[in-house]
């Protein structure tokens, strides 16, 4: 059975840059640290990444199991809770949401399974 051999150039291309070569990260002339022309662009308006319950001090300051509309926004269509990363809640309010959803499920305000 004959073995398939490849050119030396094919092998070098698959391996990537050699150790003594400096890797090319796709920066052109005048870009990066050496350019100096590029200034940092700052956003004028910052997106508020805080928890929705911490943000609004009024009505939403505490989690209530009877407020079904807010609890439904924090659950999937299947009835699972969104993670903290997805919902944007802080740890304290995520725990409160968890207990509120469990209470609402027990009282048949929310379904266990969608």
C-alpha positions in Angstrom: 0.0 0.0 0.0 1.5 3.3 -1.1 1.8 6.1 1.5 0.7 9.6 0.6 3.5 12.0 0.9 3.2 15.8 1.0 5.6 18.5 -0.1 7.8 20.1 2.5 6.0 23.4 1.8 2.7 21.8 2.7 4.0 20.6 6.0 5.4 24.0 6.9 2.2 25.7 6.0 0.2 23.5 8.3 2.6 24.0 11.3 2.3 27.7 11.4 5.1 30.2 12.0 8.5 29.0 13.0 9.9 29.9 16.4 12.5 32.3 15.1 9.9 34.1 13.0 7.7 36.8 14.5 3.9 36.0 14.1 1.8 38.3 11.9 -1.4 39.3 13.6 -2.8 41.1 10.6 -1.8 44.6 11.5 -0.9 46.8 8.6 1.5 49.7 8.4 0.9 52.4 10.9 -1.5 50.3 13.0 -1.0 49.3 16.6 1.4 50.7 19.1 3.9 52.1 16.6 1.3 54.1 14.6 0.3 56.6 17.3 -2.4 58.0 15.0 -5.2 55.8 16.3 -6.9 57.3 19.3 -9.1 55.4 21.7 -12.8 55.8 20.9 -14.9 56.3 24.0 -18.6 55.7 23.9 -20.8 58.7 24.7 -23.5 56.6 26.4 -22.6 53.6 28.5 -25.0 50.7 28.6 -26.2 50.1 32.1 -25.2 46.6 33.0 -26.6 46.6 36.5 -29.3 44.3 37.8 -32.9 45.3 36.8 -33.9 45.2 40.5 -31.0 47.2 41.7 -31.4 49.8 38.9 -35.0 50.8 39.7 -35.5 51.8 43.3 -39.3 52.1 43.1 -41.6 49.2 42.4 -39.0 46.7 41.2 -36.7 47.1 44.2 -37.9 43.8 45.6 -38.9 40.5 43.9 -42.5 39.4 44.5 -43.9 36.0 43.7 -47.2 37.6 42.7 -45.7 39.7 40.0 -46.0 37.1 37.2 -45.1 39.4 34.3 -41.6 40.1 35.6 -41.1 36.5 36.6 -42.1 35.3 33.1 -39.5 37.6 31.6 -36.8 35.8 33.7 -37.9 32.3 32.6 -37.7 30.4 29.3 -40.7 29.2 27.3 -40.0 25.8 28.9 -40.3 27.2 32.4 -36.5 27.2 33.2 -34.9 30.1 34.9 -32.4 32.2 32.8 -28.9 32.3 34.2 -27.5 35.4 35.9 -25.4 36.1 32.9 -28.4 36.0 30.5 -30.9 37.8 32.8 -28.4 40.3 34.1 -29.4 40.0 37.7 -27.0 40.3 40.6 -26.5 37.3 42.9 -28.8 38.6 45.6 -31.7 39.2 43.4 -31.1 36.0 41.4 -31.6 34.0 44.6 -34.7 36.0 45.3 -36.1 35.3 41.8 -35.4 31.6 42.3 -37.5 31.5 45.5 -40.2 33.7 44.0 -40.5 31.4 40.9 -40.7 28.3 43.1 -43.5 29.9 45.2 -45.3 31.0 42.1 -45.1 27.5 40.7 -46.4 26.0 43.9 -49.4 28.3 43.8 -50.0 27.5 40.1 -49.2 31.0 39.0 -46.3 29.8 36.8 -46.1 26.4 35.1 -43.5 23.8 36.2 -43.0 22.8 32.6 -43.9 24.9 29.5 
